[in-house]
Every structure is written in C-alpha cells, then in structure tokens.
Amino acid sequence: AGKSFRKFLPLFDRVLVERCAAETVTKGGIMIPEKSQGKVLQATVVAVGSGARGKDGEIQPVSVKVGEKVLLPEYGGTKIVLEDKDYYLFRDGDILGKYVD
C-alpha cells in the first residue's frame, strides 16, 4: 500500500487520509445494516503536504503526522482512488482534531 503514496503527494496544507472501516457489528454481536451504520468520521493520515505559506512568508507545517488518527467533518474532502482504494484529501484546517493515546 505504501507504493501508491509515492505516486501521490499532497501539496501545501493538504492531508491525505484513509477512512476507518464502519462498525458492522455491535459489541453484543448484532449485525448493523449498511443504512444504519452512519458516516465514518475517523480516519488515518497516510500523507501530508509540506505546509502552507503564512503571511510572513514562512512555511507553516501541517498539524498532523502520517499514521495519526483524526476526526473529520461530516462533509467535505476530495475523494481520490489509488490502486482501487478510496482516500480523501482535506485541508489541514478542515480536520477537526486528532486522537491521542
């Protein structure tokens, strides 16, 4: 899977993420129908751009790193298909937060 990211590198303050799989079974073992699963808002960062240029001309680095789990807005992002897998491209400022252990 790492090969596809050598072919696609986000520019500026953009972040490429892979959405986490939706829960298909409850903790009690009940299957959840696809209609009821809801939109997945959690994703893993797979590639980041170099950052946006600030007003002073300095590059402002992206606030997330590859491998981190992030919370996405319900709408937005640009869908990109790389090697038959779906990825989404967001601006760094559109990411709502990141999960910390």
Contacts in CASP RR format, 6 or more apart in sequence:
PFRMAT RR
TARGET T0000
AUTHOR 0000-0000-0000
METHOD contacts of the structure
MODEL  1
AGKSFRKFLPLFDRVLVERCAAETVTKGGIMIPEKSQGKVLQATVVAVGS
GARGKDGEIQPVSVKVGEKVLLPEYGGTKIVLEDKDYYLFRDGDILGKYV
D
1 83 0 8 1.000
1 85 0 8 1.000
3 83 0 8 1.000
4 82 0 8 1.000
4 83 0 8 1.000
4 85 0 8 1.000
5 16 0 8 1.000
5 46 0 8 1.000
5 47 0 8 1.000
5 82 0 8 1.000
7 82 0 8 1.000
8 16 0 8 1.000
8 47 0 8 1.000
8 80 0 8 1.000
8 82 0 8 1.000
9 47 0 8 1.000
9 49 0 8 1.000
10 16 0 8 1.000
10 47 0 8 1.000
10 48 0 8 1.000
10 49 0 8 1.000
10 89 0 8 1.000
11 49 0 8 1.000
11 50 0 8 1.000
12 49 0 8 1.000
12 50 0 8 1.000
12 51 0 8 1.000
12 52 0 8 1.000
12 53 0 8 1.000
13 49 0 8 1.000
13 51 0 8 1.000
13 52 0 8 1.000
13 60 0 8 1.000
13 62 0 8 1.000
13 91 0 8 1.000
13 92 0 8 1.000
13 93 0 8 1.000
14 48 0 8 1.000
14 49 0 8 1.000
14 89 0 8 1.000
14 90 0 8 1.000
14 91 0 8 1.000
14 92 0 8 1.000
15 45 0 8 1.000
15 47 0 8 1.000
15 48 0 8 1.000
15 49 0 8 1.000
15 62 0 8 1.000
15 64 0 8 1.000
15 70 0 8 1.000
15 89 0 8 1.000
15 90 0 8 1.000
15 91 0 8 1.000
15 92 0 8 1.000
15 95 0 8 1.000
16 45 0 8 1.000
16 46 0 8 1.000
16 47 0 8 1.000
16 48 0 8 1.000
16 80 0 8 1.000
16 87 0 8 1.000
16 88 0 8 1.000
16 89 0 8 1.000
17 43 0 8 1.000
17 44 0 8 1.000
17 45 0 8 1.000
17 46 0 8 1.000
17 70 0 8 1.000
17 72 0 8 1.000
17 87 0 8 1.000
17 88 0 8 1.000
17 89 0 8 1.000
17 90 0 8 1.000
18 43 0 8 1.000
18 44 0 8 1.000
18 46 0 8 1.000
18 85 0 8 1.000
18 86 0 8 1.000
18 87 0 8 1.000
18 88 0 8 1.000
19 40 0 8 1.000
19 42 0 8 1.000
19 43 0 8 1.000
19 72 0 8 1.000
19 86 0 8 1.000
19 88 0 8 1.000
20 40 0 8 1.000
20 42 0 8 1.000
20 43 0 8 1.000
20 44 0 8 1.000
20 69 0 8 1.000
21 40 0 8 1.000
22 37 0 8 1.000
22 38 0 8 1.000
22 40 0 8 1.000
23 32 0 8 1.000
23 37 0 8 1.000
24 31 0 8 1.000
24 32 0 8 1.000
24 37 0 8 1.000
25 31 0 8 1.000
25 32 0 8 1.000
26 32 0 8 1.000
39 74 0 8 1.000
41 71 0 8 1.000
41 72 0 8 1.000
41 73 0 8 1.000
41 74 0 8 1.000
41 96 0 8 1.000
42 69 0 8 1.000
42 70 0 8 1.000
42 71 0 8 1.000
42 72 0 8 1.000
42 99 0 8 1.000
43 69 0 8 1.000
43 70 0 8 1.000
43 72 0 8 1.000
43 88 0 8 1.000
44 67 0 8 1.000
44 68 0 8 1.000
44 69 0 8 1.000
44 70 0 8 1.000
45 64 0 8 1.000
45 65 0 8 1.000
45 66 0 8 1.000
45 67 0 8 1.000
45 68 0 8 1.000
45 69 0 8 1.000
45 70 0 8 1.000
46 66 0 8 1.000
46 67 0 8 1.000
46 87 0 8 1.000
47 66 0 8 1.000
48 62 0 8 1.000
48 64 0 8 1.000
48 65 0 8 1.000
48 66 0 8 1.000
48 92 0 8 1.000
49 62 0 8 1.000
50 59 0 8 1.000
50 61 0 8 1.000
50 62 0 8 1.000
51 59 0 8 1.000
51 60 0 8 1.000
51 61 0 8 1.000
51 62 0 8 1.000
51 92 0 8 1.000
52 59 0 8 1.000
52 60 0 8 1.000
52 92 0 8 1.000
53 59 0 8 1.000
53 60 0 8 1.000
54 60 0 8 1.000
62 92 0 8 1.000
63 92 0 8 1.000
63 93 0 8 1.000
63 95 0 8 1.000
63 98 0 8 1.000
64 70 0 8 1.000
64 92 0 8 1.000
64 95 0 8 1.000
64 98 0 8 1.000
68 98 0 8 1.000
68 99 0 8 1.000
69 98 0 8 1.000
69 99 0 8 1.000
70 95 0 8 1.000
70 96 0 8 1.000
70 97 0 8 1.000
70 98 0 8 1.000
70 99 0 8 1.000
71 95 0 8 1.000
71 96 0 8 1.000
71 97 0 8 1.000
71 98 0 8 1.000
71 99 0 8 1.000
72 88 0 8 1.000
72 90 0 8 1.000
72 94 0 8 1.000
72 95 0 8 1.000
72 96 0 8 1.000
73 94 0 8 1.000
73 96 0 8 1.000
76 90 0 8 1.000
76 94 0 8 1.000
77 88 0 8 1.000
77 89 0 8 1.000
77 90 0 8 1.000
77 94 0 8 1.000
78 88 0 8 1.000
78 89 0 8 1.000
78 90 0 8 1.000
79 86 0 8 1.000
79 87 0 8 1.000
79 88 0 8 1.000
80 86 0 8 1.000
80 87 0 8 1.000
80 88 0 8 1.000
80 89 0 8 1.000
81 87 0 8 1.000
END
